Amino acid sequence: MLGKYQKILSLPGALSFTLAGLVARFPISMYGLGAVLLVQSRTGSYFKAGLLSAAFAVAAAIGGPFTTRFADRFGQNKIIPLQVLIHTSSLLITILFIIEKFNFGLVLTLGVISGLSIPAIGPYVRARWQKVTTSSPQQNTAFALESVFDEVIFIFGPPLVTFLCIILYDAAGLFLAAFLVTIGSLWLTSQKSTQPAIHKVGAIIGKAAIFYPGMWSIFMAYILFGAVFGAAEVIAVAFSREKGSPELAGMLITFWSVGSLAAGLLMGVIHFKSKLSNRFLFFAFLFAISLIPLPFISTIYMLSITLLISGLAISPVLITGYTLIGQLVPQNRLTEGFAWANTGAGLGIALASAIAGWIIDNSGAQVAFWVVTASGLLTFVISLANFRDLKRADSRSAIPA
């Protein structure tokens, strides 16, 4: 099984930019939970905690496609350092203002600035993979590896943040996130040999990646897919507190990620013969039905088992979705295309985290699980309704890379 992964990591520069990307995007699993734990600790409100998480996520979702388009035009090594400077400094000030109990509107404003400027590490790394791989099977393995790394992040990130914020200091999780994103991003920036080609000004004039046929359907599906995660993260904190075990909040998210990691590893070594659109719809269906039991679960043990099973469908949806994007947009829109997927997920995370926080404050965590279940079911419904658009990628997927 590991032979295919070893082969792609032996490609020139692949191991180095992969490790740099892993470090740089490790904070993705820390921002939301770290903000929830810090704000709830200082204000006592899950709604405010979810609101800050939402503001950050919406800003990141909006900023991603624009900053990645600049990266396609000017080069990652020119754009990423500027992003890191603005993002890290505004994040640190946000943390300080929360601690010092500044006006929450000001905190939200700084959170938006920090979110707008966060480097879109996932799209940057996936665009590098698109450059160094030489065939469609290699690209499938590369995207599977990236999905596996995303799950590794969510396996270790949430429990680490929970430990730091609850046992050591409530702002420690976000401080570590600021450090990691800075170090990893600058490391990635230094690797110019694997940077995607810089496109001339004339080559990028035209419509944005989101307007290419099929991309809007993917974007809508990712909004709902992200809503599942946004709601679940806030609910995990509240559910574990209600059960008298707040230290287990990170563990619940970890169980989800373990299932997804296992599925991601398997996805990377399978040579699929079915069409991309069919695979995406099938995996979206499996993910949707796996979330149905959540509102009826009342114990941490059963919730852990359910999330573990549900996680088995996460990587397949994400991997297939990114592969679809690679077929739907031209090369000079590739980084931007990947960023639109992240934007959709970010918008979903933001909206659902705020809604879930409000429901938790008024009705409790178990009722809020309906947000997760409904979002998962709608992911499949949207994918099915737009299946004709998704099929546009099938003809291109048959063309050797």
C-alpha atoms as a printed R data frame, in Angstrom:
    type eleno elety resid chain resno       x      y       z
1   ATOM     1    CA   MET     A     1   0.000  0.000   0.000
2   ATOM     2    CA   LEU     A     2   2.720  2.468   0.939
3   ATOM     3    CA   GLY     A     3   4.635  1.961  -2.302
4   ATOM     4    CA   LYS     A     4   2.523  4.452  -4.257
5   ATOM     5    CA   TYR     A     5   2.951  7.088  -1.553
6   ATOM     6    CA   GLN     A     6   6.693  6.520  -1.435
7   ATOM     7    CA   LYS     A     7   6.857  6.916  -5.203
8   ATOM     8    CA   ILE     A     8   5.168 10.311  -5.321
9   ATOM     9    CA   LEU     A     9   7.114 11.585  -2.308
10  ATOM    10    CA   SER     A    10  10.322 10.729  -4.160
11  ATOM    11    CA   LEU     A    11   9.406 13.167  -6.938
12  ATOM    12    CA   PRO     A    12  11.756 16.220  -6.984
13  ATOM    13    CA   GLY     A    13  10.934 18.563  -4.107
14  ATOM    14    CA   ALA     A    14   7.748 16.724  -3.133
15  ATOM    15    CA   LEU     A    15   8.745 15.625   0.357
16  ATOM    16    CA   SER     A    16   9.985 19.072   1.317
17  ATOM    17    CA   PHE     A    17   6.952 21.071   0.176
18  ATOM    18    CA   THR     A    18   4.637 18.428   1.631
19  ATOM    19    CA   LEU     A    19   6.208 18.708   5.088
20  ATOM    20    CA   ALA     A    20   6.232 22.507   4.910
21  ATOM    21    CA   GLY     A    21   2.569 22.485   3.951
22  ATOM    22    CA   LEU     A    22   1.778 20.113   6.805
23  ATOM    23    CA   VAL     A    23   3.338 22.452   9.363
24  ATOM    24    CA   ALA     A    24   1.781 25.565   7.829
25  ATOM    25    CA   ARG     A    25  -1.763 24.246   7.764
26  ATOM    26    CA   PHE     A    26  -1.664 22.416  11.079
27  ATOM    27    CA   PRO     A    27  -3.321 25.509  12.652
28  ATOM    28    CA   ILE     A    28  -6.429 24.852  10.538
29  ATOM    29    CA   SER     A    29  -7.443 22.313  13.173
30  ATOM    30    CA   MET     A    30  -6.610 24.775  15.950
31  ATOM    31    CA   TYR     A    31  -8.204 28.105  15.004
32  ATOM    32    CA   GLY     A    32 -11.869 27.219  15.481
33  ATOM    33    CA   LEU     A    33 -11.593 25.110  18.609
34  ATOM    34    CA   GLY     A    34  -8.950 27.424  20.085
35  ATOM    35    CA   ALA     A    35 -11.209 30.448  19.530
36  ATOM    36    CA   VAL     A    36 -14.240 28.668  20.994
37  ATOM    37    CA   LEU     A    37 -12.327 27.622  24.113
38  ATOM    38    CA   LEU     A    38 -10.743 31.051  24.619
39  ATOM    39    CA   VAL     A    39 -13.863 33.158  24.024
40  ATOM    40    CA   GLN     A    40 -16.141 30.851  26.003
41  ATOM    41    CA   SER     A    41 -13.646 30.873  28.858
42  ATOM    42    CA   ARG     A    42 -13.486 34.666  28.921
43  ATOM    43    CA   THR     A    43 -17.138 35.527  28.145
44  ATOM    44    CA   GLY     A    44 -19.142 32.418  29.064
45  ATOM    45    CA   SER     A    45 -20.999 32.577  25.733
46  ATOM    46    CA   TYR     A    46 -20.970 29.864  23.089
47  ATOM    47    CA   PHE     A    47 -22.742 32.254  20.743
48  ATOM    48    CA   LYS     A    48 -19.911 34.790  20.892
49  ATOM    49    CA   ALA     A    49 -17.409 31.970  20.522
50  ATOM    50    CA   GLY     A    50 -19.194 30.676  17.442
51  ATOM    51    CA   LEU     A    51 -19.566 34.202  16.083
52  ATOM    52    CA   LEU     A    52 -15.821 34.869  16.207
53  ATOM    53    CA   SER     A    53 -15.112 31.499  14.643
54  ATOM    54    CA   ALA     A    54 -17.659 32.340  11.946
55  ATOM    55    CA   ALA     A    55 -16.199 35.788  11.271
56  ATOM    56    CA   PHE     A    56 -12.730 34.308  10.885
57  ATOM    57    CA   ALA     A    57 -13.964 31.515   8.626
58  ATOM    58    CA   VAL     A    58 -16.064 33.804   6.399
59  ATOM    59    CA   ALA     A    59 -13.148 36.180   5.964
60  ATOM    60    CA   ALA     A    60 -10.815 33.314   5.102
61  ATOM    61    CA   ALA     A    61 -13.387 31.995   2.647
62  ATOM    62    CA   ILE     A    62 -13.714 35.354   0.924
63  ATOM    63    CA   GLY     A    63 -10.010 36.106   0.858
64  ATOM    64    CA   GLY     A    64  -8.818 32.722  -0.388
65  ATOM    65    CA   PRO     A    65  -9.836 32.926  -4.067
66  ATOM    66    CA   PHE     A    66  -8.453 36.451  -4.433
67  ATOM    67    CA   THR     A    67  -5.094 35.839  -2.788
68  ATOM    68    CA   THR     A    68  -4.598 32.590  -4.688
69  ATOM    69    CA   ARG     A    69  -5.352 34.370  -7.953
70  ATOM    70    CA   PHE     A    70  -2.567 36.817  -7.116
71  ATOM    71    CA   ALA     A    71  -0.331 33.836  -6.362
72  ATOM    72    CA   ASP     A    72  -1.084 32.397  -9.810
73  ATOM    73    CA   ARG     A    73  -0.103 35.744 -11.295
74  ATOM    74    CA   PHE     A    74   2.903 36.824  -9.230
75  ATOM    75    CA   GLY     A    75   4.121 33.588  -7.618
76  ATOM    76    CA   GLN     A    76   3.627 32.037  -4.194
77  ATOM    77    CA   ASN     A    77   6.994 33.325  -2.982
78  ATOM    78    CA   LYS     A    78   5.793 36.915  -3.463
79  ATOM    79    CA   ILE     A    79   2.321 36.598  -1.939
80  ATOM    80    CA   ILE     A    80   2.713 34.205   1.012
81  ATOM    81    CA   PRO     A    81   5.184 36.326   3.103
82  ATOM    82    CA   LEU     A    82   2.852 39.326   2.900
83  ATOM    83    CA   GLN     A    83  -0.090 37.178   3.939
84  ATOM    84    CA   VAL     A    84   1.832 35.745   6.889
85  ATOM    85    CA   LEU     A    85   2.827 39.176   8.134
86  ATOM    86    CA   ILE     A    86  -0.730 40.514   8.148
87  ATOM    87    CA   HIS     A    87  -2.341 37.284   9.351
88  ATOM    88    CA   THR     A    88  -0.044 36.546  12.275
89  ATOM    89    CA   SER     A    89   0.143 40.100  13.590
90  ATOM    90    CA   SER     A    90  -3.652 40.565  13.482
91  ATOM    91    CA   LEU     A    91  -4.196 37.150  15.081
92  ATOM    92    CA   LEU     A    92  -1.910 38.007  17.993
93  ATOM    93    CA   ILE     A    93  -3.675 41.324  18.524
94  ATOM    94    CA   THR     A    94  -7.041 39.540  18.433
95  ATOM    95    CA   ILE     A    95  -5.885 37.171  21.176
96  ATOM    96    CA   LEU     A    96  -4.666 40.097  23.270
97  ATOM    97    CA   PHE     A    97  -7.975 41.956  22.888
98  ATOM    98    CA   ILE     A    98  -9.962 38.884  23.949
99  ATOM    99    CA   ILE     A    99  -7.801 38.477  27.050
100 ATOM   100    CA   GLU     A   100  -8.075 42.152  27.941
101 ATOM   101    CA   LYS     A   101 -11.866 42.082  27.342
102 ATOM   102    CA   PHE     A   102 -11.905 44.745  24.646
103 ATOM   103    CA   ASN     A   103 -15.160 45.571  22.872
104 ATOM   104    CA   PHE     A   104 -16.267 42.385  21.098
105 ATOM   105    CA   GLY     A   105 -17.002 44.286  17.886
106 ATOM   106    CA   LEU     A   106 -13.335 45.255  17.730
107 ATOM   107    CA   VAL     A   107 -12.356 41.643  18.343
108 ATOM   108    CA   LEU     A   108 -14.559 40.565  15.438
109 ATOM   109    CA   THR     A   109 -13.016 43.199  13.170
110 ATOM   110    CA   LEU     A   110  -9.516 41.958  13.877
111 ATOM   111    CA   GLY     A   111 -10.681 38.383  13.424
112 ATOM   112    CA   VAL     A   112 -11.917 39.315   9.958
113 ATOM   113    CA   ILE     A   113  -8.559 40.884   9.063
114 ATOM   114    CA   SER     A   114  -6.733 37.800  10.281
115 ATOM   115    CA   GLY     A   115  -9.055 35.516   8.330
116 ATOM   116    CA   LEU     A   116  -8.798 37.532   5.103
117 ATOM   117    CA   SER     A   117  -5.022 37.269   5.125
118 ATOM   118    CA   ILE     A   118  -4.566 33.613   6.117
119 ATOM   119    CA   PRO     A   119  -2.413 31.760   3.538
120 ATOM   120    CA   ALA     A   120  -4.442 29.190   1.572
121 ATOM   121    CA   ILE     A   121  -1.875 26.463   2.191
122 ATOM   122    CA   GLY     A   122  -4.026 23.574   0.958
123 ATOM   123    CA   PRO     A   123  -4.562 25.059  -2.524
124 ATOM   124    CA   TYR     A   124  -0.910 26.167  -2.691
125 ATOM   125    CA   VAL     A   125   0.335 22.643  -1.975
126 ATOM   126    CA   ARG     A   126  -2.195 20.918  -4.235
127 ATOM   127    CA   ALA     A   127  -1.186 23.225  -7.091
128 ATOM   128    CA   ARG     A   128   2.428 22.115  -6.571
129 ATOM   129    CA   TRP     A   129   1.341 18.483  -6.737
130 ATOM   130    CA   GLN     A   130  -0.441 19.205 -10.001
131 ATOM   131    CA   LYS     A   131   2.880 20.479 -11.341
132 ATOM   132    CA   VAL     A   132   5.204 17.662 -10.204
133 ATOM   133    CA   THR     A   133   2.976 14.631 -10.827
134 ATOM   134    CA   THR     A   134   3.037 13.071 -14.281
135 ATOM   135    CA   SER     A   135  -0.178 11.008 -14.504
136 ATOM   136    CA   SER     A   136  -3.770 10.905 -13.288
137 ATOM   137    CA   PRO     A   137  -3.124  7.963 -10.904
138 ATOM   138    CA   GLN     A   138  -0.235  9.911  -9.366
139 ATOM   139    CA   GLN     A   139  -2.500 12.917  -8.888
140 ATOM   140    CA   ASN     A   140  -5.124 10.742  -7.200
141 ATOM   141    CA   THR     A   141  -2.482  9.388  -4.824
142 ATOM   142    CA   ALA     A   142  -1.138 12.898  -4.172
143 ATOM   143    CA   PHE     A   143  -4.576 14.295  -3.373
144 ATOM   144    CA   ALA     A   144  -5.255 11.271  -1.172
145 ATOM   145    CA   LEU     A   145  -2.013 11.966   0.685
146 ATOM   146    CA   GLU     A   146  -3.051 15.567   1.211
147 ATOM   147    CA   SER     A   147  -6.378 14.391   2.580
148 ATOM   148    CA   VAL     A   148  -4.557 11.996   4.901
149 ATOM   149    CA   PHE     A   149  -2.380 14.846   6.161
150 ATOM   150    CA   ASP     A   150  -5.512 16.938   6.716
151 ATOM   151    CA   GLU     A   151  -6.842 14.152   8.901
152 ATOM   152    CA   VAL     A   152  -3.531 13.795  10.750
153 ATOM   153    CA   ILE     A   153  -3.898 17.470  11.541
154 ATOM   154    CA   PHE     A   154  -7.389 16.953  12.939
155 ATOM   155    CA   ILE     A   155  -6.329 13.863  14.869
156 ATOM   156    CA   PHE     A   156  -3.601 15.649  16.788
157 ATOM   157    CA   GLY     A   157  -4.717 19.288  16.616
158 ATOM   158    CA   PRO     A   158  -7.992 19.264  18.600
159 ATOM   159    CA   PRO     A   159  -6.717 17.248  21.580
160 ATOM   160    CA   LEU     A   160  -3.545 19.353  21.619
161 ATOM   161    CA   VAL     A   161  -5.553 22.576  21.635
162 ATOM   162    CA   THR     A   162  -7.903 21.203  24.286
163 ATOM   163    CA   PHE     A   163  -4.970 20.266  26.519
164 ATOM   164    CA   LEU     A   164  -3.208 23.597  26.045
165 ATOM   165    CA   CYS     A   165  -6.324 25.719  26.592
166 ATOM   166    CA   ILE     A   166  -7.889 23.802  29.485
167 ATOM   167    CA   ILE     A   167  -4.848 22.480  31.345
168 ATOM   168    CA   LEU     A   168  -2.221 25.173  30.674
169 ATOM   169    CA   TYR     A   169  -3.622 28.517  29.475
170 ATOM   170    CA   ASP     A   170  -6.800 29.368  27.567
171 ATOM   171    CA   ALA     A   171  -4.945 31.308  24.836
172 ATOM   172    CA   ALA     A   172  -2.086 28.820  24.392
173 ATOM   173    CA   GLY     A   173  -3.759 27.018  21.480
174 ATOM   174    CA   LEU     A   174  -4.035 30.140  19.340
175 ATOM   175    CA   PHE     A   175  -0.508 31.246  20.230
176 ATOM   176    CA   LEU     A   176   0.848 27.934  18.975
177 ATOM   177    CA   ALA     A   177  -1.250 28.247  15.814
178 ATOM   178    CA   ALA     A   178   0.298 31.642  15.061
179 ATOM   179    CA   PHE     A   179   3.790 30.202  15.466
180 ATOM   180    CA   LEU     A   180   3.191 27.160  13.255
181 ATOM   181    CA   VAL     A   181   1.542 29.003  10.371
182 ATOM   182    CA   THR     A   182   4.437 31.463  10.285
183 ATOM   183    CA   ILE     A   183   7.213 28.860  10.300
184 ATOM   184    CA   GLY     A   184   5.531 26.506   7.840
185 ATOM   185    CA   SER     A   185   4.500 29.220   5.379
186 ATOM   186    CA   LEU     A   186   7.964 30.730   5.189
187 ATOM   187    CA   TRP     A   187   9.448 27.257   4.715
188 ATOM   188    CA   LEU     A   188   7.066 26.635   1.826
189 ATOM   189    CA   THR     A   189   7.856 30.027   0.316
190 ATOM   190    CA   SER     A   190  11.572 29.220   0.169
191 ATOM   191    CA   GLN     A   191  10.960 26.280  -2.210
192 ATOM   192    CA   LYS     A   192  10.835 27.979  -5.602
193 ATOM   193    CA   SER     A   193  11.601 24.943  -7.776
194 ATOM   194    CA   THR     A   194   8.180 23.356  -7.189
195 ATOM   195    CA   GLN     A   195   6.244 26.602  -7.356
196 ATOM   196    CA   PRO     A   196   3.605 26.520 -10.125
197 ATOM   197    CA   ALA     A   197   4.376 28.541 -13.231
198 ATOM   198    CA   ILE     A   198   3.691 32.257 -12.970
199 ATOM   199    CA   HIS     A   199   1.075 33.267 -15.531
200 ATOM   200    CA   LYS     A   200   1.465 36.488 -17.457
201 ATOM   201    CA   VAL     A   201  -1.034 39.285 -16.945
202 ATOM   202    CA   GLY     A   202  -2.838 38.613 -20.194
203 ATOM   203    CA   ALA     A   203  -3.173 34.927 -19.393
204 ATOM   204    CA   ILE     A   204  -5.267 35.450 -16.286
205 ATOM   205    CA   ILE     A   205  -7.644 38.109 -17.566
206 ATOM   206    CA   GLY     A   206 -11.115 36.635 -17.804
207 ATOM   207    CA   LYS     A   207 -13.709 34.936 -15.676
208 ATOM   208    CA   ALA     A   208 -12.950 33.621 -12.216
209 ATOM   209    CA   ALA     A   209 -12.630 29.875 -11.654
210 ATOM   210    CA   ILE     A   210 -16.032 29.724  -9.963
211 ATOM   211    CA   PHE     A   211 -17.735 30.577 -13.272
212 ATOM   212    CA   TYR     A   212 -16.427 27.600 -15.197
213 ATOM   213    CA   PRO     A   213 -19.167 24.998 -15.854
214 ATOM   214    CA   GLY     A   214 -19.530 22.595 -12.939
215 ATOM   215    CA   MET     A   215 -17.618 24.684 -10.419
216 ATOM   216    CA   TRP     A   216 -20.706 26.308  -8.930
217 ATOM   217    CA   SER     A   217 -22.136 22.873  -8.160
218 ATOM   218    CA   ILE     A   218 -18.939 21.858  -6.359
219 ATOM   219    CA   PHE     A   219 -18.927 25.166  -4.497
220 ATOM   220    CA   MET     A   220 -22.481 24.658  -3.193
221 ATOM   221    CA   ALA     A   221 -21.733 21.087  -2.123
222 ATOM   222    CA   TYR     A   222 -18.636 22.241  -0.231
223 ATOM   223    CA   ILE     A   223 -20.638 24.924   1.600
224 ATOM   224    CA   LEU     A   224 -22.872 22.233   3.065
225 ATOM   225    CA   PHE     A   225 -19.953 19.878   3.610
226 ATOM   226    CA   GLY     A   226 -18.210 22.616   5.588
227 ATOM   227    CA   ALA     A   227 -21.374 23.256   7.586
228 ATOM   228    CA   VAL     A   228 -21.114 19.737   8.961
229 ATOM   229    CA   PHE     A   229 -17.665 20.447  10.383
230 ATOM   230    CA   GLY     A   230 -18.437 23.963  11.603
231 ATOM   231    CA   ALA     A   231 -21.401 22.826  13.650
232 ATOM   232    CA   ALA     A   232 -19.749 19.642  14.890
233 ATOM   233    CA   GLU     A   233 -16.719 21.476  16.283
234 ATOM   234    CA   VAL     A   234 -18.783 23.805  18.459
235 ATOM   235    CA   ILE     A   235 -21.156 21.013  19.476
236 ATOM   236    CA   ALA     A   236 -18.259 18.742  20.504
237 ATOM   237    CA   VAL     A   237 -17.122 21.320  23.050
238 ATOM   238    CA   ALA     A   238 -20.630 21.841  24.436
239 ATOM   239    CA   PHE     A   239 -21.572 18.139  24.415
240 ATOM   240    CA   SER     A   240 -18.463 17.115  26.339
241 ATOM   241    CA   ARG     A   241 -19.018 19.908  28.883
242 ATOM   242    CA   GLU     A   242 -22.654 18.887  29.362
243 ATOM   243    CA   LYS     A   243 -21.478 15.324  30.075
244 ATOM   244    CA   GLY     A   244 -18.949 16.580  32.632
245 ATOM   245    CA   SER     A   245 -15.852 15.762  30.528
246 ATOM   246    CA   PRO     A   246 -14.725 18.978  28.787
247 ATOM   247    CA   GLU     A   247 -11.258 17.529  28.244
248 ATOM   248    CA   LEU     A   248 -12.748 15.008  25.774
249 ATOM   249    CA   ALA     A   249 -13.893 17.631  23.254
250 ATOM   250    CA   GLY     A   250 -10.781 17.233  21.137
251 ATOM   251    CA   MET     A   251 -11.018 13.449  21.311
252 ATOM   252    CA   LEU     A   252 -14.449 13.503  19.671
253 ATOM   253    CA   ILE     A   253 -13.104 15.360  16.633
254 ATOM   254    CA   THR     A   254 -10.116 13.018  16.619
255 ATOM   255    CA   PHE     A   255 -12.340  9.955  16.269
256 ATOM   256    CA   TRP     A   256 -13.903 11.542  13.196
257 ATOM   257    CA   SER     A   257 -10.474 12.190  11.708
258 ATOM   258    CA   VAL     A   258  -9.197  8.661  12.407
259 ATOM   259    CA   GLY     A   259 -11.962  7.215  10.256
260 ATOM   260    CA   SER     A   260 -11.254  9.690   7.494
261 ATOM   261    CA   LEU     A   261  -7.509  9.013   7.619
262 ATOM   262    CA   ALA     A   262  -8.057  5.272   7.175
263 ATOM   263    CA   ALA     A   263 -10.318  5.857   4.197
264 ATOM   264    CA   GLY     A   264  -7.887  8.381   2.716
265 ATOM   265    CA   LEU     A   265  -4.990  5.943   2.836
266 ATOM   266    CA   LEU     A   266  -7.077  3.354   1.022
267 ATOM   267    CA   MET     A   267  -8.263  5.866  -1.592
268 ATOM   268    CA   GLY     A   268  -4.684  6.644  -2.543
269 ATOM   269    CA   VAL     A   269  -3.848  3.110  -3.638
270 ATOM   270    CA   ILE     A   270  -7.086  2.222  -5.457
271 ATOM   271    CA   HIS     A   271  -7.153  2.643  -9.220
272 ATOM   272    CA   PHE     A   272 -10.778  3.606  -9.838
273 ATOM   273    CA   LYS     A   273 -12.500  2.752 -13.109
274 ATOM   274    CA   SER     A   274 -15.800  4.445 -12.326
275 ATOM   275    CA   LYS     A   275 -16.521  7.987 -13.443
276 ATOM   276    CA   LEU     A   276 -15.549 10.867 -11.188
277 ATOM   277    CA   SER     A   277 -19.084 12.246 -10.984
278 ATOM   278    CA   ASN     A   278 -20.502  8.864  -9.964
279 ATOM   279    CA   ARG     A   279 -17.879  8.434  -7.238
280 ATOM   280    CA   PHE     A   280 -18.508 11.884  -5.811
281 ATOM   281    CA   LEU     A   281 -22.270 11.310  -5.644
282 ATOM   282    CA   PHE     A   282 -21.850  7.876  -4.074
283 ATOM   283    CA   PHE     A   283 -19.464  9.084  -1.372
284 ATOM   284    CA   ALA     A   284 -21.700 12.092  -0.639
285 ATOM   285    CA   PHE     A   285 -24.589  9.669  -0.097
286 ATOM   286    CA   LEU     A   286 -22.580  7.509   2.320
287 ATOM   287    CA   PHE     A   287 -21.507 10.587   4.265
288 ATOM   288    CA   ALA     A   288 -25.085 11.858   4.509
289 ATOM   289    CA   ILE     A   289 -26.603  8.662   5.886
290 ATOM   290    CA   SER     A   290 -23.754  8.228   8.393
291 ATOM   291    CA   LEU     A   291 -24.817 11.484  10.124
292 ATOM   292    CA   ILE     A   292 -28.470 10.574  10.621
293 ATOM   293    CA   PRO     A   293 -27.995  8.956  14.101
294 ATOM   294    CA   LEU     A   294 -26.261 11.987  15.683
295 ATOM   295    CA   PRO     A   295 -29.312 13.828  17.131
296 ATOM   296    CA   PHE     A   296 -30.394 10.630  18.892
297 ATOM   297    CA   ILE     A   297 -27.088  9.952  20.687
298 ATOM   298    CA   SER     A   298 -26.788 10.805  24.383
299 ATOM   299    CA   THR     A   299 -23.411  9.369  25.469
300 ATOM   300    CA   ILE     A   300 -19.822 10.268  24.607
301 ATOM   301    CA   TYR     A   301 -19.029  6.600  23.930
302 ATOM   302    CA   MET     A   302 -21.744  6.186  21.281
303 ATOM   303    CA   LEU     A   303 -20.924  9.575  19.786
304 ATOM   304    CA   SER     A   304 -17.278  8.550  19.406
305 ATOM   305    CA   ILE     A   305 -18.225  5.332  17.590
306 ATOM   306    CA   THR     A   306 -20.674  7.137  15.296
307 ATOM   307    CA   LEU     A   307 -18.119  9.806  14.383
308 ATOM   308    CA   LEU     A   308 -15.494  7.146  13.701
309 ATOM   309    CA   ILE     A   309 -17.824  5.407  11.229
310 ATOM   310    CA   SER     A   310 -18.927  8.687   9.666
311 ATOM   311    CA   GLY     A   311 -15.291  9.700   9.190
312 ATOM   312    CA   LEU     A   312 -14.806  6.847   6.724
313 ATOM   313    CA   ALA     A   313 -16.729  8.876   4.125
314 ATOM   314    CA   ILE     A   314 -14.981 12.229   4.642
315 ATOM   315    CA   SER     A   315 -11.734 11.688   2.718
316 ATOM   316    CA   PRO     A   316 -13.422 10.011  -0.264
317 ATOM   317    CA   VAL     A   317 -15.700 13.035  -0.724
318 ATOM   318    CA   LEU     A   318 -12.858 15.535  -0.380
319 ATOM   319    CA   ILE     A   319 -10.400 13.656  -2.597
320 ATOM   320    CA   THR     A   320 -12.955 13.141  -5.359
321 ATOM   321    CA   GLY     A   321 -14.096 16.758  -5.078
322 ATOM   322    CA   TYR     A   322 -10.586 18.134  -5.523
323 ATOM   323    CA   THR     A   323 -10.015 15.773  -8.451
324 ATOM   324    CA   LEU     A   324 -13.198 17.073 -10.070
325 ATOM   325    CA   ILE     A   325 -11.942 20.635  -9.722
326 ATOM   326    CA   GLY     A   326  -8.671 19.668 -11.410
327 ATOM   327    CA   GLN     A   327 -10.725 18.599 -14.430
328 ATOM   328    CA   LEU     A   328 -13.161 21.515 -14.456
329 ATOM   329    CA   VAL     A   329 -10.793 24.501 -14.497
330 ATOM   330    CA   PRO     A   330  -7.797 25.363 -16.724
331 ATOM   331    CA   GLN     A   331  -4.244 25.195 -15.377
332 ATOM   332    CA   ASN     A   332  -3.950 28.961 -14.967
333 ATOM   333    CA   ARG     A   333  -6.962 28.889 -12.614
334 ATOM   334    CA   LEU     A   334  -5.961 25.781 -10.688
335 ATOM   335    CA   THR     A   335  -4.887 27.303  -7.364
336 ATOM   336    CA   GLU     A   336  -7.889 29.611  -7.466
337 ATOM   337    CA   GLY     A   337 -10.161 26.660  -8.262
338 ATOM   338    CA   PHE     A   338  -8.946 24.730  -5.215
339 ATOM   339    CA   ALA     A   339  -9.387 27.880  -3.141
340 ATOM   340    CA   TRP     A   340 -13.054 28.146  -4.149
341 ATOM   341    CA   ALA     A   341 -13.625 24.706  -2.636
342 ATOM   342    CA   ASN     A   342 -12.022 25.940   0.577
343 ATOM   343    CA   THR     A   343 -14.153 29.084   0.347
344 ATOM   344    CA   GLY     A   344 -17.334 27.057   0.139
345 ATOM   345    CA   ALA     A   345 -16.296 24.926   3.091
346 ATOM   346    CA   GLY     A   346 -15.286 28.047   5.026
347 ATOM   347    CA   LEU     A   347 -18.646 29.722   4.457
348 ATOM   348    CA   GLY     A   348 -20.416 26.581   5.598
349 ATOM   349    CA   ILE     A   349 -18.235 26.336   8.688
350 ATOM   350    CA   ALA     A   350 -18.913 29.964   9.549
351 ATOM   351    CA   LEU     A   351 -22.668 29.836   9.132
352 ATOM   352    CA   ALA     A   352 -23.162 26.514  10.873
353 ATOM   353    CA   SER     A   353 -20.884 27.293  13.810
354 ATOM   354    CA   ALA     A   354 -22.859 30.447  14.602
355 ATOM   355    CA   ILE     A   355 -26.207 28.663  14.224
356 ATOM   356    CA   ALA     A   356 -25.046 25.722  16.338
357 ATOM   357    CA   GLY     A   357 -23.746 28.081  19.027
358 ATOM   358    CA   TRP     A   358 -27.115 29.831  19.239
359 ATOM   359    CA   ILE     A   359 -28.994 26.514  19.442
360 ATOM   360    CA   ILE     A   360 -26.621 25.227  22.143
361 ATOM   361    CA   ASP     A   361 -27.143 28.347  24.261
362 ATOM   362    CA   ASN     A   362 -30.929 27.945  23.998
363 ATOM   363    CA   SER     A   363 -31.617 24.209  23.658
364 ATOM   364    CA   GLY     A   364 -28.438 22.245  24.357
365 ATOM   365    CA   ALA     A   365 -25.883 20.308  22.361
366 ATOM   366    CA   GLN     A   366 -27.972 17.286  21.421
367 ATOM   367    CA   VAL     A   367 -30.598 19.399  19.644
368 ATOM   368    CA   ALA     A   368 -27.837 21.252  17.804
369 ATOM   369    CA   PHE     A   369 -26.754 17.977  16.167
370 ATOM   370    CA   TRP     A   370 -29.700 18.440  13.799
371 ATOM   371    CA   VAL     A   371 -27.613 21.142  12.092
372 ATOM   372    CA   VAL     A   372 -24.950 18.519  11.344
373 ATOM   373    CA   THR     A   373 -27.414 15.918  10.095
374 ATOM   374    CA   ALA     A   374 -29.348 18.361   7.919
375 ATOM   375    CA   SER     A   375 -26.154 19.736   6.373
376 ATOM   376    CA   GLY     A   376 -24.942 16.251   5.498
377 ATOM   377    CA   LEU     A   377 -28.238 15.307   3.852
378 ATOM   378    CA   LEU     A   378 -28.313 18.562   1.879
379 ATOM   379    CA   THR     A   379 -24.759 17.916   0.640
380 ATOM   380    CA   PHE     A   380 -26.060 14.821  -1.114
381 ATOM   381    CA   VAL     A   381 -29.237 16.548  -2.324
382 ATOM   382    CA   ILE     A   382 -27.274 19.421  -3.874
383 ATOM   383    CA   SER     A   383 -24.846 16.995  -5.525
384 ATOM   384    CA   LEU     A   384 -27.720 14.963  -6.947
385 ATOM   385    CA   ALA     A   385 -29.580 18.039  -8.187
386 ATOM   386    CA   ASN     A   386 -26.463 19.278  -9.999
387 ATOM   387    CA   PHE     A   387 -25.248 15.898 -11.189
388 ATOM   388    CA   ARG     A   388 -25.370 16.956 -14.843
389 ATOM   389    CA   ASP     A   389 -22.858 19.740 -14.132
390 ATOM   390    CA   LEU     A   390 -20.539 17.369 -12.286
391 ATOM   391    CA   LYS     A   391 -20.530 14.992 -15.244
392 ATOM   392    CA   ARG     A   392 -18.683 17.632 -17.275
393 ATOM   393    CA   ALA     A   393 -15.483 16.480 -15.565
394 ATOM   394    CA   ASP     A   394 -15.843 12.879 -16.725
395 ATOM   395    CA   SER     A   395 -14.708 13.414 -20.296
396 ATOM   396    CA   ARG     A   396 -11.587 15.249 -19.189
397 ATOM   397    CA   SER     A   397 -10.771 12.692 -16.491
398 ATOM   398    CA   ALA     A   398 -10.303 10.091 -19.213
399 ATOM   399    CA   ILE     A   399  -7.544 12.152 -20.825
400 ATOM   400    CA   PRO     A   400  -4.042 11.175 -19.611
401 ATOM   401    CA   ALA     A   401  -2.416 13.908 -17.550
